[in-house]
Amino acid sequence: KKNKMTTYEQDGPEAREIAQYLPYFPFKGIPRFYDIGGFLEKPSVFQKIVDIFVERYREIGVDSIAGLDARGFILGPPIALALKKPFLMMRKKGKMPNSIESPAYETEYGARSGLTVSRDKIKKGDRVLIIDDLVATGGTLSSSIQLVQALGGTVVECACVVELKMFINPDASTGLPNRTKLFQDLNIADVPVWGLISEDVLNNEATLHKDYVDDGEEH
Protein backbone atom coordinates (compact mmCIF):
# COMPACT_ATOMS: atom_id res chain seq x y z
CA LYS A 1 0.00 0.00 0.00
CA LYS A 2 1.10 3.55 -0.59
CA ASN A 3 1.30 5.65 2.53
CA LYS A 4 1.75 9.19 1.30
CA MET A 5 -0.87 11.65 2.56
CA THR A 6 -1.38 15.09 1.02
CA THR A 7 -1.26 17.66 3.81
CA TYR A 8 -3.74 20.45 4.29
CA GLU A 9 -3.21 22.73 7.25
CA GLN A 10 -6.11 22.97 9.67
CA ASP A 11 -7.48 26.52 9.49
CA GLY A 12 -5.22 27.21 6.51
CA PRO A 13 -6.21 29.44 3.59
CA GLU A 14 -8.64 26.92 2.06
CA ALA A 15 -10.26 26.29 5.42
CA ARG A 16 -10.70 29.99 6.17
CA GLU A 17 -12.40 30.51 2.84
CA ILE A 18 -14.79 27.59 3.41
CA ALA A 19 -15.52 28.73 6.98
CA GLN A 20 -17.46 31.69 5.60
CA TYR A 21 -20.10 29.21 4.40
CA LEU A 22 -20.57 27.44 7.76
CA PRO A 23 -23.00 29.60 9.73
CA TYR A 24 -23.84 28.73 13.31
CA PHE A 25 -27.22 28.80 15.03
CA PRO A 26 -28.40 28.29 18.62
CA PHE A 27 -29.81 24.79 18.20
CA LYS A 28 -30.39 21.70 20.36
CA GLY A 29 -29.48 23.84 23.35
CA ILE A 30 -25.99 24.45 21.90
CA PRO A 31 -24.99 28.09 21.31
CA ARG A 32 -23.01 27.25 18.17
CA PHE A 33 -24.53 24.55 15.97
CA TYR A 34 -22.65 24.62 12.65
CA ASP A 35 -24.88 24.16 9.61
CA ILE A 36 -23.28 22.38 6.64
CA GLY A 37 -26.29 23.44 4.59
CA GLY A 38 -24.40 26.70 4.15
CA PHE A 39 -21.80 25.16 1.86
CA LEU A 40 -24.06 22.51 0.32
CA GLU A 41 -25.94 25.27 -1.48
CA LYS A 42 -22.66 26.53 -2.98
CA PRO A 43 -21.52 23.89 -5.50
CA SER A 44 -18.05 25.40 -5.91
CA VAL A 45 -17.45 25.35 -2.13
CA PHE A 46 -18.85 21.82 -1.72
CA GLN A 47 -16.66 20.68 -4.62
CA LYS A 48 -13.59 22.28 -3.02
CA ILE A 49 -14.22 20.34 0.21
CA VAL A 50 -14.58 17.09 -1.72
CA ASP A 51 -11.40 17.85 -3.69
CA ILE A 52 -9.42 18.53 -0.50
CA PHE A 53 -10.44 15.20 1.02
CA VAL A 54 -9.80 13.33 -2.23
CA GLU A 55 -6.32 14.84 -2.54
CA ARG A 56 -5.54 14.05 1.09
CA TYR A 57 -6.39 10.36 0.78
CA ARG A 58 -5.69 9.51 -2.87
CA GLU A 59 -2.22 8.11 -2.22
CA ILE A 60 -2.56 6.66 1.28
CA GLY A 61 -4.23 3.39 0.37
CA VAL A 62 -7.90 3.13 1.33
CA ASP A 63 -10.13 0.12 0.69
CA SER A 64 -13.48 1.70 1.56
CA ILE A 65 -15.08 4.86 2.91
CA ALA A 66 -17.60 4.80 5.74
CA GLY A 67 -20.04 7.69 6.20
CA LEU A 68 -21.80 8.32 9.51
CA ASP A 69 -25.55 8.76 9.80
CA ALA A 70 -26.64 11.19 8.55
CA ARG A 71 -24.42 13.99 7.29
CA GLY A 72 -21.60 11.59 6.50
CA PHE A 73 -24.00 10.18 3.89
CA ILE A 74 -23.79 13.53 2.08
CA LEU A 75 -20.03 13.99 2.25
CA GLY A 76 -18.84 10.41 1.83
CA PRO A 77 -20.28 9.33 -1.53
CA PRO A 78 -18.71 12.04 -3.73
CA ILE A 79 -15.35 11.38 -2.06
CA ALA A 80 -15.75 7.63 -2.57
CA LEU A 81 -16.72 8.08 -6.21
CA ALA A 82 -13.73 10.31 -6.90
CA LEU A 83 -11.41 7.76 -5.29
CA LYS A 84 -13.27 4.88 -7.01
CA LYS A 85 -13.73 3.11 -3.69
CA PRO A 86 -16.79 1.46 -2.09
CA PHE A 87 -18.96 3.59 0.18
CA LEU A 88 -20.63 2.05 3.20
CA MET A 89 -23.18 3.43 5.63
CA MET A 90 -22.91 3.41 9.40
CA ARG A 91 -26.51 3.80 10.45
CA LYS A 92 -28.50 4.36 13.59
CA LYS A 93 -29.92 1.28 15.25
CA GLY A 94 -32.87 -0.44 13.57
CA LYS A 95 -32.32 1.02 10.10
CA MET A 96 -30.36 -1.70 8.31
CA PRO A 97 -30.55 -5.52 8.04
CA ASN A 98 -27.72 -8.01 8.54
CA SER A 99 -25.81 -5.60 10.75
CA ILE A 100 -23.69 -5.53 13.88
CA GLU A 101 -24.04 -2.84 16.55
CA SER A 102 -21.46 -0.95 18.56
CA PRO A 103 -21.94 -0.11 22.25
CA ALA A 104 -24.04 2.91 23.25
CA TYR A 105 -22.16 6.20 23.43
CA GLU A 106 -22.42 9.81 24.60
CA THR A 107 -22.46 12.93 22.43
CA GLU A 108 -22.62 16.64 23.16
CA TYR A 109 -26.40 16.23 22.79
CA GLY A 110 -26.83 13.28 25.16
CA ALA A 111 -26.81 9.47 25.15
CA ARG A 112 -27.13 7.51 21.90
CA SER A 113 -27.58 3.84 21.08
CA GLY A 114 -24.72 2.32 19.10
CA LEU A 115 -24.23 2.68 15.36
CA THR A 116 -24.63 -0.29 13.04
CA VAL A 117 -22.94 -1.51 9.87
CA SER A 118 -23.70 -4.39 7.52
CA ARG A 119 -21.57 -7.31 8.67
CA ASP A 120 -20.41 -8.16 5.13
CA LYS A 121 -19.21 -4.67 4.14
CA ILE A 122 -15.88 -4.73 6.00
CA LYS A 123 -13.44 -7.62 5.68
CA LYS A 124 -10.47 -8.52 7.83
CA GLY A 125 -7.53 -6.28 6.95
CA ASP A 126 -9.60 -3.61 5.16
CA ARG A 127 -8.31 -0.05 5.49
CA VAL A 128 -11.33 2.13 6.14
CA LEU A 129 -11.60 5.92 6.01
CA ILE A 130 -14.38 7.30 8.23
CA ILE A 131 -16.11 10.50 7.11
CA ASP A 132 -18.42 12.83 9.06
CA ASP A 133 -19.22 16.52 9.02
CA LEU A 134 -18.04 17.40 12.53
CA VAL A 135 -16.18 15.90 15.48
CA ALA A 136 -16.86 17.27 18.95
CA THR A 137 -16.75 14.89 21.90
CA GLY A 138 -15.76 11.97 19.67
CA GLY A 139 -18.62 9.75 20.82
CA THR A 140 -20.00 9.03 17.36
CA LEU A 141 -16.54 8.50 15.89
CA SER A 142 -15.62 6.13 18.70
CA SER A 143 -18.70 4.06 17.90
CA SER A 144 -17.75 3.85 14.22
CA ILE A 145 -14.13 2.93 14.99
CA GLN A 146 -15.33 0.08 17.20
CA LEU A 147 -17.48 -1.23 14.34
CA VAL A 148 -14.57 -1.28 11.91
CA GLN A 149 -12.33 -3.02 14.41
CA ALA A 150 -15.02 -5.55 15.38
CA LEU A 151 -15.03 -6.76 11.76
CA GLY A 152 -11.24 -6.93 11.57
CA GLY A 153 -10.67 -3.69 9.70
CA THR A 154 -8.28 -0.81 10.39
CA VAL A 155 -9.33 2.84 10.51
CA VAL A 156 -6.89 4.86 8.40
CA GLU A 157 -8.24 8.14 9.75
CA CYS A 158 -11.45 9.81 10.88
CA ALA A 159 -11.90 12.84 8.64
CA CYS A 160 -14.30 15.69 9.36
CA VAL A 161 -14.92 19.09 7.87
CA VAL A 162 -15.06 20.64 11.36
CA GLU A 163 -13.10 19.67 14.46
CA LEU A 164 -14.03 21.36 17.73
CA LYS A 165 -10.66 21.56 19.48
CA MET A 166 -12.24 22.50 22.80
CA PHE A 167 -13.08 18.82 23.34
CA ILE A 168 -9.69 17.31 22.40
CA ASN A 169 -8.13 17.44 25.87
CA PRO A 170 -9.83 20.04 28.10
CA ASP A 171 -8.78 20.56 31.68
CA ALA A 172 -10.91 18.53 34.09
CA SER A 173 -11.99 21.73 35.83
CA THR A 174 -13.98 22.77 32.74
CA GLY A 175 -16.37 19.84 33.06
CA LEU A 176 -16.20 19.34 29.28
CA PRO A 177 -16.08 15.83 27.78
CA ASN A 178 -12.52 14.82 26.94
CA ARG A 179 -12.08 13.13 23.54
CA THR A 180 -8.49 12.10 24.24
CA LYS A 181 -9.47 10.33 27.46
CA LEU A 182 -12.46 8.67 25.77
CA PHE A 183 -10.25 7.25 23.02
CA GLN A 184 -7.69 6.09 25.60
CA ASP A 185 -10.38 4.40 27.70
CA LEU A 186 -11.66 2.56 24.60
CA ASN A 187 -8.14 1.60 23.49
CA ILE A 188 -8.51 3.48 20.20
CA ALA A 189 -6.09 6.34 20.91
CA ASP A 190 -3.91 5.26 17.97
CA VAL A 191 -6.65 6.18 15.47
CA PRO A 192 -5.95 9.62 13.98
CA VAL A 193 -8.66 12.27 13.69
CA TRP A 194 -8.38 15.16 11.25
CA GLY A 195 -10.56 18.19 10.73
CA LEU A 196 -10.15 20.81 8.03
CA ILE A 197 -11.64 23.67 10.04
CA SER A 198 -11.69 24.42 13.78
CA GLU A 199 -13.90 26.71 15.81
CA ASP A 200 -11.06 29.27 15.83
CA VAL A 201 -12.06 30.46 12.35
CA LEU A 202 -15.80 29.69 12.42
CA ASN A 203 -17.15 33.15 13.08
CA ASN A 204 -20.17 33.33 10.77
CA GLU A 205 -23.05 33.93 13.16
CA ALA A 206 -26.35 33.31 11.38
CA THR A 207 -28.88 36.11 11.16
CA LEU A 208 -31.95 34.71 12.88
CA HIS A 209 -35.46 35.16 11.54
CA LYS A 210 -37.73 37.02 13.96
CA ASP A 211 -39.74 33.82 14.44
CA TYR A 212 -36.69 31.61 15.01
CA VAL A 213 -37.21 28.92 17.66
CA ASP A 214 -34.72 26.32 18.83
CA ASP A 215 -36.78 23.26 17.99
CA GLY A 216 -33.90 20.77 18.02
CA GLU A 217 -34.72 17.17 18.91
CA GLU A 218 -33.27 17.32 22.43
CA HIS A 219 -35.83 19.93 23.51
C-alpha positions as CSV (number, residue, x, y, z in Angstrom):
1,K,0.0,0.0,0.0
2,K,1.1,3.6,-0.6
3,N,1.3,5.7,2.5
4,K,1.7,9.2,1.3
5,M,-0.9,11.7,2.6
6,T,-1.4,15.1,1.0
7,T,-1.3,17.7,3.8
8,Y,-3.7,20.5,4.3
9,E,-3.2,22.7,7.2
10,Q,-6.1,23.0,9.7
11,D,-7.5,26.5,9.5
12,G,-5.2,27.2,6.5
13,P,-6.2,29.4,3.6
14,E,-8.6,26.9,2.1
15,A,-10.3,26.3,5.4
16,R,-10.7,30.0,6.2
17,E,-12.4,30.5,2.8
18,I,-14.8,27.6,3.4
19,A,-15.5,28.7,7.0
20,Q,-17.5,31.7,5.6
21,Y,-20.1,29.2,4.4
22,L,-20.6,27.4,7.8
23,P,-23.0,29.6,9.7
24,Y,-23.8,28.7,13.3
25,F,-27.2,28.8,15.0
26,P,-28.4,28.3,18.6
27,F,-29.8,24.8,18.2
28,K,-30.4,21.7,20.4
29,G,-29.5,23.8,23.4
30,I,-26.0,24.4,21.9
31,P,-25.0,28.1,21.3
32,R,-23.0,27.2,18.2
33,F,-24.5,24.6,16.0
34,Y,-22.6,24.6,12.7
35,D,-24.9,24.2,9.6
36,I,-23.3,22.4,6.6
37,G,-26.3,23.4,4.6
38,G,-24.4,26.7,4.2
39,F,-21.8,25.2,1.9
40,L,-24.1,22.5,0.3
41,E,-25.9,25.3,-1.5
42,K,-22.7,26.5,-3.0
43,P,-21.5,23.9,-5.5
44,S,-18.0,25.4,-5.9
45,V,-17.4,25.3,-2.1
46,F,-18.9,21.8,-1.7
47,Q,-16.7,20.7,-4.6
48,K,-13.6,22.3,-3.0
49,I,-14.2,20.3,0.2
50,V,-14.6,17.1,-1.7
51,D,-11.4,17.9,-3.7
52,I,-9.4,18.5,-0.5
53,F,-10.4,15.2,1.0
54,V,-9.8,13.3,-2.2
55,E,-6.3,14.8,-2.5
56,R,-5.5,14.1,1.1
57,Y,-6.4,10.4,0.8
58,R,-5.7,9.5,-2.9
59,E,-2.2,8.1,-2.2
60,I,-2.6,6.7,1.3
61,G,-4.2,3.4,0.4
62,V,-7.9,3.1,1.3
63,D,-10.1,0.1,0.7
64,S,-13.5,1.7,1.6
65,I,-15.1,4.9,2.9
66,A,-17.6,4.8,5.7
67,G,-20.0,7.7,6.2
68,L,-21.8,8.3,9.5
69,D,-25.6,8.8,9.8
70,A,-26.6,11.2,8.5
71,R,-24.4,14.0,7.3
72,G,-21.6,11.6,6.5
73,F,-24.0,10.2,3.9
74,I,-23.8,13.5,2.1
75,L,-20.0,14.0,2.2
76,G,-18.8,10.4,1.8
77,P,-20.3,9.3,-1.5
78,P,-18.7,12.0,-3.7
79,I,-15.4,11.4,-2.1
80,A,-15.7,7.6,-2.6
81,L,-16.7,8.1,-6.2
82,A,-13.7,10.3,-6.9
83,L,-11.4,7.8,-5.3
84,K,-13.3,4.9,-7.0
85,K,-13.7,3.1,-3.7
86,P,-16.8,1.5,-2.1
87,F,-19.0,3.6,0.2
88,L,-20.6,2.0,3.2
89,M,-23.2,3.4,5.6
90,M,-22.9,3.4,9.4
91,R,-26.5,3.8,10.5
92,K,-28.5,4.4,13.6
93,K,-29.9,1.3,15.3
94,G,-32.9,-0.4,13.6
95,K,-32.3,1.0,10.1
96,M,-30.4,-1.7,8.3
97,P,-30.6,-5.5,8.0
98,N,-27.7,-8.0,8.5
99,S,-25.8,-5.6,10.8
100,I,-23.7,-5.5,13.9
101,E,-24.0,-2.8,16.6
102,S,-21.5,-0.9,18.6
103,P,-21.9,-0.1,22.3
104,A,-24.0,2.9,23.3
105,Y,-22.2,6.2,23.4
106,E,-22.4,9.8,24.6
107,T,-22.5,12.9,22.4
108,E,-22.6,16.6,23.2
109,Y,-26.4,16.2,22.8
110,G,-26.8,13.3,25.2
111,A,-26.8,9.5,25.1
112,R,-27.1,7.5,21.9
113,S,-27.6,3.8,21.1
114,G,-24.7,2.3,19.1
115,L,-24.2,2.7,15.4
116,T,-24.6,-0.3,13.0
117,V,-22.9,-1.5,9.9
118,S,-23.7,-4.4,7.5
119,R,-21.6,-7.3,8.7
120,D,-20.4,-8.2,5.1
121,K,-19.2,-4.7,4.1
122,I,-15.9,-4.7,6.0
123,K,-13.4,-7.6,5.7
124,K,-10.5,-8.5,7.8
125,G,-7.5,-6.3,7.0
126,D,-9.6,-3.6,5.2
127,R,-8.3,-0.1,5.5
128,V,-11.3,2.1,6.1
129,L,-11.6,5.9,6.0
130,I,-14.4,7.3,8.2
131,I,-16.1,10.5,7.1
132,D,-18.4,12.8,9.1
133,D,-19.2,16.5,9.0
134,L,-18.0,17.4,12.5
135,V,-16.2,15.9,15.5
136,A,-16.9,17.3,18.9
137,T,-16.8,14.9,21.9
138,G,-15.8,12.0,19.7
139,G,-18.6,9.7,20.8
140,T,-20.0,9.0,17.4
141,L,-16.5,8.5,15.9
142,S,-15.6,6.1,18.7
143,S,-18.7,4.1,17.9
144,S,-17.8,3.8,14.2
145,I,-14.1,2.9,15.0
146,Q,-15.3,0.1,17.2
147,L,-17.5,-1.2,14.3
148,V,-14.6,-1.3,11.9
149,Q,-12.3,-3.0,14.4
150,A,-15.0,-5.6,15.4
151,L,-15.0,-6.8,11.8
152,G,-11.2,-6.9,11.6
153,G,-10.7,-3.7,9.7
154,T,-8.3,-0.8,10.4
155,V,-9.3,2.8,10.5
156,V,-6.9,4.9,8.4
157,E,-8.2,8.1,9.7
158,C,-11.4,9.8,10.9
159,A,-11.9,12.8,8.6
160,C,-14.3,15.7,9.4
161,V,-14.9,19.1,7.9
162,V,-15.1,20.6,11.4
163,E,-13.1,19.7,14.5
164,L,-14.0,21.4,17.7
165,K,-10.7,21.6,19.5
166,M,-12.2,22.5,22.8
167,F,-13.1,18.8,23.3
168,I,-9.7,17.3,22.4
169,N,-8.1,17.4,25.9
170,P,-9.8,20.0,28.1
171,D,-8.8,20.6,31.7
172,A,-10.9,18.5,34.1
173,S,-12.0,21.7,35.8
174,T,-14.0,22.8,32.7
175,G,-16.4,19.8,33.1
176,L,-16.2,19.3,29.3
177,P,-16.1,15.8,27.8
178,N,-12.5,14.8,26.9
179,R,-12.1,13.1,23.5
180,T,-8.5,12.1,24.2
181,K,-9.5,10.3,27.5
182,L,-12.5,8.7,25.8
183,F,-10.3,7.2,23.0
184,Q,-7.7,6.1,25.6
185,D,-10.4,4.4,27.7
186,L,-11.7,2.6,24.6
187,N,-8.1,1.6,23.5
188,I,-8.5,3.5,20.2
189,A,-6.1,6.3,20.9
190,D,-3.9,5.3,18.0
191,V,-6.7,6.2,15.5
192,P,-6.0,9.6,14.0
193,V,-8.7,12.3,13.7
194,W,-8.4,15.2,11.2
195,G,-10.6,18.2,10.7
196,L,-10.1,20.8,8.0
197,I,-11.6,23.7,10.0
198,S,-11.7,24.4,13.8
199,E,-13.9,26.7,15.8
200,D,-11.1,29.3,15.8
201,V,-12.1,30.5,12.4
202,L,-15.8,29.7,12.4
203,N,-17.2,33.1,13.1
204,N,-20.2,33.3,10.8
205,E,-23.1,33.9,13.2
206,A,-26.3,33.3,11.4
207,T,-28.9,36.1,11.2
208,L,-32.0,34.7,12.9
209,H,-35.5,35.2,11.5
210,K,-37.7,37.0,14.0
211,D,-39.7,33.8,14.4
212,Y,-36.7,31.6,15.0
213,V,-37.2,28.9,17.7
214,D,-34.7,26.3,18.8
215,D,-36.8,23.3,18.0
216,G,-33.9,20.8,18.0
217,E,-34.7,17.2,18.9
218,E,-33.3,17.3,22.4
219,H,-35.8,19.9,23.5
